[in-house]
Structures are given as structure tokens and as C-alpha cells.
Amino acid sequence: MNPQDKRVPKAIRRRPDGLDFDWDGAGDTVHLPARALRLACPCAACVDEMSKRPLLDPATVAGDIAVESIELVGAYGLRIRWSDGH
């Protein structure tokens, strides 16, 4: 396993247009746009569990989709609540 696969961000900041991940607390911040994150959703409603075929039609995701909230799930996951109700 790559050692960077175990990196945990020092901070995650919610912005309406996406999430900012601060990896080292010293300004090494990466911004992930909201629409790109929404299109990458791996849940069963967005991706067929057996075939891994995408079920989410990108045309149905608004260009101005917003992150409404985030919360930790377990020790490593995030739950993102979206302005489209997902």
C-alpha cells in the first residue's frame, strides 16, 4: 500500500462550490469542485453494485450543485448532503 493512501486531512472545509482538504495544516490545500464530487458518488443509487455501470445521468446534475453539509462516517468516510437532496 502506498503510504500516501493513509493520509488523513488535518481539516476539511465546506464551501458551496466544493470541499477544501488541508493535508498538512500548512496550506497544502486541495479544492474538489462540488459537481465533480457529486458525479463521482459511488452509492448504489449512482452506480450499479454488480456491474459498476454508472446510473447517474450527468445531465441531471446542475452546474451549480452545492455541498450543504458534510459529516464523518466511521473512521474514514464522509457523508455529503447535496443541494439536490442526494
N, C-alpha and C positions, 0 to 999 in steps of 0.2 A: 504494500500500500504506500502510496506517495505521502510523505509527511505533511504536505500541504492539505491533503484531504481531511485532516483532523483539525484544521484551523477553525477557531471559533471567533466570530467577530467580537470586538470589545463593545461595540454599540451598533444598533440598527435604528435608523431614524426614518420615520414615516413622513413622506411628502405626498401631496395629492397626485403628483406625476410619477411616483415610484418610491423605491426604497434606497436609502443610502446605507452601505455597510462600511463601518470603520474597523479595519482589520487589526490595527496595531495601536490605536489610541494616539497616534502621532500624525494623523492627517492622511494616511493611506486609505482613502475613501473611494468606494466604487458605487456608482449610481446605476441601478437597474430600473429601466423605464416600466411604468405600470402596464402598458399594453403588452409589452414583450413578456412580462411575468404572467399576465393573465393568459396569453396564448400558450404558455409553457405548462399550464396547470396539468398535473398528472392524475387527477382524480378520476374515478370511474365514470363520471358524467362527461368528462372531456376526452378520455382515451379508453378504447375498448380493452378490458382487462386481459382477454385471451390473445387477441391478435396484435395488440398495441397500436391499432389503427386509430388515428385522431377522429374524434366525434365532434369536436368543437369547430364550427364553421368560422374562420377568421372574419368573415364579412359581418358576423353578428356581434363582434366586439367593437364597441365605439372607440374612436381615436382618442377621446378624452376620458376614457375609463379611469377611475381614481381608486386608490387604496384608502378605504375608510378606517380600517383598524388592522392591527396585527397582534398575535398572541403566541406565546410559546406552547408547543405541543410536545410533551415528553422532554427528553434531554437534548433533542437536536432538531426538532421540526418547528415550522412556523405555520400558523393558520392565518391566511389573509382574507379579509372580508372586503368585497369589491362593491363599487357603486352600482353594478348591475345585479346585485343580490346574490351573486355566487359566493 
